Each structure stands twice: as structure tokens, then as C-alpha cells.
Amino acid sequence: MEKSTHGELVALAMAVAGAAAALAIGLLTFGVQATAAPSHVPLAVGATDPALAPIAGRVAARGGDAVSWRTVGSRAEAERLLDDREIYGAVLFSPGAGGPTATVLVSGAINPSATQVAEPVLTQVAAAVLTSARTQPAGASPALRVVTIHPTSAAGRALPLAASALLWLGALITAVLVAVAAPRLRGGRPLGRLATLAAAVVSALLGTAVVAGLARAWDSSLTLDWNAAGFLALVGLAFALLQAAVLRWLGVRGMALLIPLYLTAPAVAGLVPELLNPVYRDALWSWTPFRFSTEGLRSLLFLGTEGPDVRTALWVFGAIAAAGLLAVLAPGPTRAPRAAGAPQAISR
């Protein structure tokens, strides 16, 4: 009877643990998408002719909580702000034969989630202004056009986040094999520190090659130059060293940390902060390395080495790689081989 009661308690505890895990994953993944809503999305409005400045002023005065407007004086200024990611889109009004015309500017170098929000808002605003201001007959000439600077394909929009996820997964599988499979193949003897380091380095290089090959297969026009390839290698190395260090010090228990990081980070990095619930923005987006790798690669692909986020990402992943390297090479818990039937000894 006692054994039966103990077994029921264990089964109940496992069921509760599973439900708790499902709750945590739901909150940290699907909860990000379920609570997404625009809040103070940065957009710009401007006029290329001083006579139309009042129109831009009226649009800017209607900000509200969803949109935060700023005024620009030229298309060049709007494009510069887009490249700096200070805005996610702009609408510019110009004089035309039958009244004002409008140009909506968006950018392929911006997180797609931002463009998906910005473009419909800007188009609706422009259409409303033109409808009330134009006297030209319908069909005489296009009064509203959408222009995309740094245009890219669906593959180009997806690659930055996909690259981060693939580098993380490739490194994670390597780290698990090093920590779990390798000792079994070596009679219980774990790999040494240098072998673990070598596996992490090779994993990063092969992961970079995989991402480059997939990018080529998905869209042959995408150019991964040496700067982008070097950045990917650094990200892959930082991921691999971090994971190797966690599993070296925590063992298989470290998976409880590494798997949730993968599950939550892409969901957060796929959105701009103005779409995230403040709780997710502060608790996850503010520090997740996936956002630094995603936006850093996006800048390198479309804006070059001077693009925003590149320098910050280099510092972040340089620091992660350095910390991971120290944790992998530092003396720490090592498992001595054990005889059959003997308990495993742990020495430092």
C-alpha cells in the first residue's frame, strides 16, 4: 500500500511538472504573439514643398498611442532615418497637377514586423489626405505610390532570424553529443577541455557554411560577403561556447536552460519592441542575444558595416564568446571513468 501511494505521488508530481512546463512555454512563446499590439510605432511625415507643410503638421498632430509621428523635410532625411532605424516608414506629400501626391517609403532593411505595421498605416493616412485634397479626376495619374528602399525577397527577410536559430540549434546538438554521446563511446570518459573547444569551433564554422549554403539556395541574389560570414561565425562560436560551458558545468540539467532560450528568443526577436507587451519587452527582448544577431546580420546584409546594431552585436557576441571560452577551459567538474557497478566520482 505504501509503495502504491508513493507511485501515485510520483505520477502526480510528474503531471504537475508537465503542466507547469506547458504553462511556462505558453507564456514565453505564444504569449508574445498573443499580446502583440502597436504602441508608439515611430513613423515620419513630411512635405517636399513648403506649401504642403500644414498637411504634414495635421498628420503629425494625430499621433495617439499607436503611432509616434515625427516631421521630416525631405526624402533624403526620411531615408537616413530609415537606415538608422529611428523610424519604420514615412509618407511624403508633394505637389501635383490635380492636387498633392503621396509617396510611402518603407525599407527592406527594417524588421519585417515593423514594415507590416507601418505600411498599412502610412497608406491609409496618405489615402485619406489625398481623398480630401485632390481635385484631379480618378485615373488621371497615380497619386499614391509605395517605394521600398533596399528591396529584398522573402528569403532575405527571413534569413537573419533563421540564421540565428540554425546556428543555435547546430551548436546545441553538437554540445549535447559532446556531453552525452562522447563519454558513452569512450567508456565513460568525457572529452577533455581542448577537444570540447575544438568541437565548438568546428560546429560554428560548419554552421556558418550551412547558413551560407541555404541562403544561396533560397535566393541566389543574396550576397553574404566576408563581413557577414565573419559575423555569422562569431555568432555561431559564441553560441557554441556558451552551450558547451553550460553543459560542462551543469551536465544534462543545463538543457533546462538552453532549450527555453531557443523556444522564447526567436518569438521575441521576430518583433520590434514597439509591438511587444511591456513585460516581454523588458523581461526578454532587452537582453536576448537572438535580437542582436538578427538585427546585426540584417544591417550587414542591406546597409553594410556602418549599419546600426552591428557594433553593438559585435561587442555582445565577443563578450559571450570570451566568457564561454573561459568557462570551457577553466578547471571545473570532470567525471572520472567508473568501474562497473561503482558510483560515479566527481573530482575537480
C-alpha positions as CSV (number, residue, x, y, z in Angstrom):
1,M,0.0,0.0,0.0
2,E,2.8,2.3,0.9
3,K,4.6,1.7,-2.4
4,S,1.4,2.2,-4.3
5,T,0.8,5.6,-2.6
6,H,4.4,6.6,-3.3
7,G,4.0,5.8,-7.0
8,E,0.8,7.8,-7.2
9,L,2.5,10.8,-5.7
10,V,5.4,10.5,-8.2
11,A,2.9,10.3,-11.1
12,L,1.0,13.3,-9.8
13,A,4.3,15.3,-9.4
14,M,5.3,14.5,-12.9
15,A,1.9,15.5,-14.3
16,V,2.1,18.8,-12.4
17,A,5.7,19.4,-13.7
18,G,4.4,18.8,-17.2
19,A,1.6,21.2,-16.8
20,A,3.9,23.8,-15.3
21,A,6.3,23.4,-18.2
22,A,3.5,23.8,-20.7
23,L,2.3,27.0,-18.8
24,A,5.9,28.4,-18.9
25,I,6.4,27.7,-22.6
26,G,2.9,29.1,-23.4
27,L,3.7,32.3,-21.5
28,L,7.1,32.7,-23.0
29,T,6.3,31.8,-26.7
30,F,2.7,32.0,-27.7
31,G,2.1,34.7,-25.2
32,V,4.5,37.0,-27.0
33,Q,2.4,36.7,-30.2
34,A,-1.0,36.8,-28.4
35,T,-0.2,40.1,-26.6
36,A,1.5,41.9,-29.5
37,A,0.0,45.3,-30.2
38,P,1.4,48.6,-31.7
39,S,2.5,51.2,-29.2
40,H,4.2,54.4,-30.2
41,V,5.4,52.9,-33.5
42,P,7.9,55.5,-34.9
43,L,6.7,56.9,-38.3
44,A,7.6,60.1,-40.2
45,V,5.5,62.5,-42.3
46,G,6.8,65.3,-44.4
47,A,6.3,67.6,-47.4
48,T,8.7,68.3,-50.2
49,D,7.1,71.7,-50.8
50,P,6.6,74.3,-48.0
51,A,3.0,74.9,-49.2
52,L,2.1,71.4,-48.1
53,A,3.7,71.7,-44.7
54,P,0.3,72.3,-43.0
55,I,-0.8,68.8,-44.2
56,A,2.2,67.2,-42.6
57,G,1.6,69.1,-39.4
58,R,-2.0,68.0,-39.2
59,V,-1.0,64.3,-39.7
60,A,1.7,64.6,-37.1
61,A,-0.7,66.1,-34.6
62,R,-2.9,62.9,-34.7
63,G,-0.4,60.6,-33.1
64,G,-2.2,58.8,-30.4
65,D,-0.9,55.8,-28.5
66,A,-0.4,53.5,-31.5
67,V,1.8,55.8,-33.6
68,S,4.5,58.3,-32.7
69,W,5.0,60.8,-35.6
70,R,8.0,62.9,-36.4
71,T,8.3,65.5,-39.2
72,V,10.9,65.3,-41.9
73,G,11.8,67.9,-44.5
74,S,12.9,65.7,-47.4
75,R,13.0,62.2,-48.8
76,A,16.8,62.1,-48.1
77,E,16.1,62.8,-44.4
78,A,13.4,60.1,-44.3
79,E,15.7,57.5,-45.9
80,R,18.5,58.4,-43.4
81,L,16.1,57.8,-40.5
82,L,15.0,54.5,-42.0
83,D,18.6,53.4,-42.4
84,D,19.3,54.4,-38.8
85,R,16.1,52.6,-37.7
86,E,14.8,55.6,-36.0
87,I,11.6,55.3,-38.0
88,Y,9.9,52.3,-39.6
89,G,8.3,54.2,-42.5
90,A,7.5,57.6,-43.9
91,V,4.9,59.3,-46.0
92,L,5.9,62.4,-48.1
93,F,3.5,64.8,-49.8
94,S,4.4,66.6,-53.0
95,P,2.6,69.0,-55.2
96,G,0.9,67.6,-58.3
97,A,-1.2,68.7,-61.3
98,G,-4.5,68.0,-59.7
99,G,-3.5,68.3,-56.1
100,P,-1.0,66.7,-53.7
101,T,0.6,63.3,-54.4
102,A,2.0,61.0,-51.7
103,T,4.9,58.6,-51.5
104,V,5.1,56.0,-48.8
105,L,8.6,54.9,-48.0
106,V,9.5,51.6,-46.4
107,S,12.7,49.7,-46.2
108,G,13.8,46.1,-46.7
109,A,16.5,46.6,-44.0
110,I,13.8,47.0,-41.3
111,N,12.5,44.1,-39.3
112,P,9.5,42.8,-41.4
113,S,7.2,43.0,-38.5
114,A,7.7,46.8,-38.4
115,T,7.1,47.1,-42.1
116,Q,3.9,45.0,-41.8
117,V,2.6,47.6,-39.3
118,A,4.0,50.7,-40.9
119,E,2.9,50.3,-44.5
120,P,-0.9,49.9,-44.0
121,V,-0.9,52.8,-41.5
122,L,1.0,55.1,-43.9
123,T,-1.1,54.1,-46.9
124,Q,-4.3,54.8,-45.1
125,V,-3.2,58.1,-43.9
126,A,-2.0,59.1,-47.4
127,A,-5.2,57.9,-49.0
128,A,-7.3,59.9,-46.5
129,V,-5.3,63.1,-47.1
130,L,-5.4,62.7,-50.9
131,T,-9.1,61.9,-51.0
132,S,-9.9,65.2,-49.2
133,A,-7.4,67.3,-51.0
134,R,-7.2,66.2,-54.7
135,T,-9.3,67.7,-57.5
136,Q,-7.8,65.6,-60.3
137,P,-10.2,63.1,-61.9
138,A,-9.7,59.5,-60.8
139,G,-7.4,57.5,-63.1
140,A,-5.6,60.6,-64.5
141,S,-2.3,59.6,-62.7
142,P,-1.3,57.6,-59.7
143,A,-1.4,60.0,-56.7
144,L,-0.1,57.4,-54.2
145,R,2.8,55.1,-54.6
146,V,4.8,52.9,-52.2
147,V,8.6,52.8,-52.6
148,T,10.8,50.2,-50.9
149,I,14.4,51.2,-50.4
150,H,16.8,48.3,-50.0
151,P,14.3,45.9,-51.5
152,T,14.6,42.2,-50.7
153,S,12.9,38.9,-51.3
154,A,11.0,36.8,-48.8
155,A,14.3,34.8,-48.2
156,G,16.1,38.0,-47.4
157,R,13.5,39.0,-44.9
158,A,13.6,35.5,-43.2
159,L,17.3,34.8,-43.3
160,P,18.5,37.0,-40.4
161,L,16.3,35.3,-37.8
162,A,16.6,31.8,-39.5
163,A,20.4,32.1,-39.4
164,S,20.4,32.8,-35.7
165,A,18.1,29.9,-35.0
166,L,20.1,27.4,-37.1
167,L,23.4,28.4,-35.6
168,W,21.9,27.9,-32.1
169,L,20.4,24.5,-33.0
170,G,23.5,23.2,-34.7
171,A,25.7,24.2,-31.8
172,L,23.2,22.8,-29.3
173,I,23.2,19.4,-30.9
174,T,27.0,19.3,-31.0
175,A,27.2,20.3,-27.3
176,V,24.7,17.6,-26.3
177,L,26.6,14.9,-28.3
178,V,29.9,16.1,-26.7
179,A,28.4,16.0,-23.2
180,V,26.3,12.8,-23.5
181,A,27.3,10.6,-26.5
182,A,31.0,11.1,-26.5
183,P,31.5,9.7,-22.9
184,R,29.5,6.6,-23.8
185,L,31.7,6.0,-26.8
186,R,34.8,6.4,-24.6
187,G,34.0,4.0,-21.8
188,G,32.6,6.7,-19.6
189,R,35.5,9.1,-20.1
190,P,34.3,12.7,-21.1
191,L,36.1,14.7,-23.7
192,G,38.8,17.0,-22.5
193,R,38.7,20.7,-22.5
194,L,40.6,21.1,-25.7
195,A,38.5,18.6,-27.5
196,T,35.4,20.3,-26.3
197,L,36.7,23.6,-27.5
198,A,37.6,22.1,-30.9
199,A,34.1,20.7,-31.3
200,A,32.6,24.2,-30.6
201,V,34.9,25.9,-33.1
202,V,34.2,23.3,-35.8
203,S,30.5,23.5,-35.1
204,A,30.5,27.3,-35.5
205,L,32.3,27.0,-38.8
206,L,30.1,24.3,-40.2
207,G,27.0,26.1,-39.0
208,T,28.2,29.2,-40.9
209,A,28.7,27.1,-44.0
210,V,25.2,25.7,-43.7
211,V,23.6,29.1,-43.4
212,A,25.6,30.4,-46.3
213,G,24.5,27.4,-48.4
214,L,20.9,27.8,-47.5
215,A,20.9,31.5,-48.3
216,R,22.3,30.7,-51.7
217,A,19.7,28.0,-52.3
218,W,16.8,30.2,-51.1
219,D,17.8,33.3,-53.1
220,S,20.9,33.4,-55.3
221,S,20.8,37.2,-55.3
222,L,21.6,37.4,-51.6
223,T,25.2,38.4,-51.0
224,L,26.9,37.1,-47.9
225,D,30.2,38.9,-48.1
226,W,33.2,38.2,-45.8
227,N,31.9,40.7,-43.3
228,A,28.5,38.9,-43.0
229,A,30.2,35.5,-43.0
230,G,32.6,36.6,-40.3
231,F,29.7,37.9,-38.2
232,L,27.9,34.6,-38.6
233,A,31.0,32.7,-37.5
234,L,31.3,34.9,-34.4
235,V,27.7,34.3,-33.5
236,G,28.0,30.6,-34.0
237,L,31.2,30.5,-31.9
238,A,29.5,32.5,-29.1
239,F,26.5,30.2,-29.1
240,A,28.7,27.0,-29.2
241,L,31.0,28.1,-26.4
242,L,28.0,29.2,-24.3
243,Q,26.3,25.9,-24.7
244,A,29.4,23.9,-24.2
245,A,30.1,25.8,-21.0
246,V,26.6,25.3,-19.6
247,L,26.6,21.6,-20.3
248,R,30.1,21.2,-18.9
249,W,29.3,22.8,-15.6
250,L,25.6,21.7,-15.2
251,G,25.6,18.5,-17.2
252,V,22.3,17.4,-18.9
253,R,20.5,19.6,-16.4
254,G,21.7,22.6,-18.4
255,M,19.2,21.7,-21.1
256,A,16.5,23.1,-18.9
257,L,18.2,26.5,-19.5
258,L,19.3,26.1,-23.1
259,I,16.0,24.8,-24.6
260,P,13.8,27.5,-23.2
261,L,16.3,30.1,-24.5
262,Y,15.7,28.7,-28.0
263,L,12.0,28.5,-27.7
264,T,11.5,32.0,-26.5
265,A,14.2,34.0,-28.2
266,P,13.1,33.7,-31.9
267,A,9.5,34.7,-30.9
268,V,10.8,37.8,-29.3
269,A,13.5,38.7,-31.9
270,G,10.9,38.4,-34.7
271,L,9.1,41.5,-33.4
272,V,10.2,45.1,-32.9
273,P,9.9,46.4,-29.3
274,E,7.0,48.7,-30.2
275,L,4.9,45.7,-30.8
276,L,5.7,43.8,-27.7
277,N,3.9,43.8,-24.4
278,P,6.0,45.9,-22.0
279,V,6.5,42.8,-19.8
280,Y,8.0,40.8,-22.6
281,R,9.9,43.8,-23.9
282,D,11.6,44.3,-20.5
283,A,12.0,40.7,-19.4
284,L,13.0,39.1,-22.7
285,W,13.7,41.4,-25.6
286,S,16.0,43.7,-23.7
287,W,18.7,41.0,-23.3
288,T,18.0,38.1,-25.6
289,P,21.1,37.5,-27.9
290,F,18.9,36.5,-30.8
291,R,17.8,40.1,-31.3
292,F,21.4,41.3,-31.5
293,S,22.3,38.6,-34.0
294,T,19.2,39.0,-36.1
295,E,19.4,42.8,-36.5
296,G,23.2,42.8,-36.7
297,L,23.0,40.5,-39.7
298,R,20.2,42.4,-41.3
299,S,22.2,45.6,-41.1
300,L,25.3,43.8,-42.7
301,L,23.2,42.4,-45.5
302,F,21.5,45.6,-46.5
303,L,23.4,48.6,-45.0
304,G,27.0,47.4,-44.7
305,T,29.3,47.6,-41.7
306,E,28.2,51.1,-40.8
307,G,24.6,49.9,-40.3
308,P,23.0,50.2,-36.8
309,D,23.2,47.3,-34.4
310,V,26.5,45.9,-36.0
311,R,28.9,47.3,-33.5
312,T,26.6,46.5,-30.5
313,A,26.2,42.9,-31.8
314,L,30.0,42.5,-32.1
315,W,30.5,43.6,-28.5
316,V,27.7,41.3,-27.3
317,F,28.9,38.2,-29.1
318,G,32.5,38.9,-28.4
319,A,31.7,39.1,-24.7
320,I,29.6,35.9,-24.8
321,A,32.4,34.0,-26.7
322,A,35.1,35.2,-24.3
323,A,33.0,34.2,-21.2
324,G,32.2,30.8,-22.8
325,L,35.8,30.2,-23.6
326,L,36.9,30.9,-20.1
327,A,34.2,28.6,-18.7
328,V,35.2,25.8,-21.1
329,L,38.9,26.0,-20.4
330,A,38.8,26.7,-16.6
331,P,39.3,23.8,-14.2
332,G,35.9,22.6,-13.2
333,P,33.8,19.5,-12.7
334,T,35.2,16.5,-14.5
335,R,33.8,13.0,-14.4
336,A,36.3,10.2,-13.7
337,P,35.7,6.9,-15.5
338,R,33.8,4.5,-13.3
339,A,34.1,0.7,-12.9
340,A,31.1,-1.4,-13.5
341,G,28.7,-1.1,-10.6
342,A,30.6,1.6,-8.9
343,P,29.1,5.0,-8.2
344,Q,30.5,7.8,-10.5
345,A,33.0,10.0,-8.8
346,I,33.3,13.7,-9.3
347,S,36.7,15.5,-9.0
348,R,37.9,19.0,-9.6
